[in-house]
Amino acid sequence: MARATFDDGIWLDYTNINSRVTQNLIYNVHCNQGAIFLEASYRPVLVDHNLIWNCWKNSLYQHDCDSVIMVHNIVGQNSRGNAIMMTLNKGRKKSATEFFSAKNNTILNNILIDNNRPFSYSDTINISDHNVISEGKEPFDWDNWHKKGF
């Protein structure tokens, strides 16, 4: 009997500064966090022109990151989680006096096709616009999404 493995496709860990993840094909990934997973960065990171298809959990996932730019990606058929998830582990410190946040991220011009859910953001101080989204597997509350300013 074969065992399932749970590995992230691409994982940029703590303090990845001025990084770019571009032009990757990530297919059929069974991951715990995300096909592209960004963790604990507070400097610009660009995620662009990637094709992510058939992921088991979140496709584009970041936690504890600021100033991430996710543009011109195609994300389709993730079976659990979200096409794009931005979250915060509350209380995580980046220095003795500063805490991480999940703000000032920009999500533009992505194509999200047949995903479980399109988005989940823990903070409303982010920009999400001009994304093309097909109906997901789970109902999504668009009215609430727009009330948050997205």
Secondary structure, DSSP 8 states (H G I E B T S, - for coil): --------SEEE-TT--SEEEES-EEES---SSEEEEEES--S-EEEES-EEES-SSEEEEEES-SSEEEES-EEE---SS-SEEEE--TT-BSSSS-B----S-EEES-EEES-S-SEEES-SSSEEES-EE---SS---HHHHHHTT-
